[in-house]
Amino acid sequence: MVMAQSLFMALKQEYTKCQIDVLAPEWTFALIERMPEIRKAIAMPLGHGQLNLGERRALGKQLRAENYDRSIVLPNSWKSALVPFFANIPLRTGFIGEVRWGLLNDARKLDKTVLTKTVQRFVALAPEQHNNAVPDIPQPRLLIDPSSVSEAKRNFDIADSDQPVLGLCPGAEFGPAKRWPEAYYAEVAKQFIAKGGQVYLFGSNKDVPVTADINRLSGGKCLDLAGKTSMTEAIDLMSLCNAVVSNDSGLMHVAAALNIKLIALYGSSDPGFTPPLHPEAEVITLNLPCSPCFKRECPLEHLDCLNKILPSQVLEVLETMAIHQK
């Protein structure tokens, strides 16, 4: 969703008076609400892998009243093109994907050798005339509401402070082959706290064991927010950070879109395919012969692509960021 904001921004640049609604899972609404390009979010009631043709048809018929001129379908699946088709939207744009001729009437062939990044593929769908050029990528920017930030601080008893704040995002929904070791995160936290800083730990319910381990290893001095915040609260509290260290994850993209100094750690995934969309983000990857493998777990059972990125390397980059001033 953060990468999709680049598309929304490109559409607004090209068609200044266009109004954009987004059909998406409800859990993404906290992000959409921070995107000024969007008029309205519409809940997609079906999860990943659910076809439910009848429900998709009913939703499409319901959307006919909106009289949309155009739809852009970002997923490449066949079923993702059904709702715009049932909504009778005149122009339905997307890549061919799973043989979607008919469902899409502006079905474009993707040249992966030209559009090498996911965000490039999104933004390339903005113009009504297809071309093979690599598009300029607007940098995502999530808006911050100061009153919402103040409420989040009250909810978590966070006092105003001049201490620098480091955010750590040690989770990765995809699997352990994208997660830097907990002990390494804990070492970074300990060193940062020893120099007078604060450390916030971010993550979902699934990341609670990981962040709890990091907090334990770092002496229990971190503010562990994993599994305790809503997405809105996570965004608001992350905006308080002077810098963020993250695995390749959704929260990495959120940090980049909040214009926070960022260190992104890549193991099994490819920073050339889904990089953080911030020009000053620091990417650390070892470019080993076995990576990127795009596996959920290391097929060689050593995870050298992440285990050999040492805490000292991350701490050295943090030193260069001069984060005592935001």
PyMOL commands that set and color helices and strands:
alter all, ss='L'
color gray80, all
select helices_A, chain A and resi 2-14+26-32+53-66+79-86+118-123+146-155+176-178+182-194+205-217+231-238+250-257+304-307+311-320
alter helices_A, ss='H'
color red, helices_A
select strands_A, chain A and resi 20-24+38-43+70-72+91-95+106-108+165-169+198-201+223-224+243-247+261-265+282-284
alter strands_A, ss='S'
color yellow, strands_A
deselect
rebuild
show_as cartoon
